[in-house]
Amino acid sequence: MTRTHLHTGHDHGAGSQEEILDLDAEVLAEHLTAITEWLPLTTSPRHIVDVGCGTGAGTFALLDRFPKAHVTAVDTSPGHLQRLHEKACARDMDDRVHIVQADLDDADWPDLGTPDLVWASASMHHMADPDRVIRNVHDMLAPGGLFAVVELAGFPRFLPDSAPEDRPGLEDRCHAATGHLHADHVPHRGADWGPMLTGAGFALDGERTITVHIEGSRSEAIARYALSALQRIRGTAVQALSPEDLAALDQLLDTGSPHSILRRRDLAVRTERTVWAARRN
């Protein structure tokens, strides 16, 4: 996986990738469950591999969905894997999780067994050579096994277009300022994985796009999610934003300010996620 991977960074503070992954899992739990329930499985899987597992959003959704399954959770980041292990212990699920630290862009793959289901959520676009990884997954899967690839349309949006009042449209400009960097370093983000999956020998069993719109009033975690996401974006967009936009962004990120994003009542999570289900014949 490329070193600009979503699951890098070992920082644990506000705006860290680990915190964002945890908040993403908390806020979007209902939608993640809907994806796991949609998977076109003929029998419940017993062995699942979670590719680019991060801090375990998919791992635990799959363990909950399939109570007799074991998950092999694979990621490059020891920090994320440690967080996942702590969660597994807290949930008394550590006996159902096998953790593997590995970079799947390396020539030598770890022995991940012969799973019935491979899950890759927001991780395939970080691979340096995704076609090679897809072929390896195909060869690893048990005959008839399923490969589920979940892709993001982009980073979630939180603010209405009219916000903040003195700099409307600020969030769109922040995303535009970071867009070129992601296009250079994560060129497969938002990709249509269907042709790549069929090109590797998979039969496409289904594709579904889930539109997410969650009002901030439904979860207090949404404000913390928005804060962490915009803190992360600021680190990338700082050189490209105008002084006025940067000042407005910093005001939103100042948790002691009356204009802090934590105090807003008009937040919502808006995003899309597409899932492809591909079967090894």
Summary of the structure (lengths in Angstrom):
residues: 281
radius of gyration: 19.0
end to end distance: 26.8
largest distance: 58.0
contacts: 911
relative contact order: 0.17
helix: 41%
strand: 19%
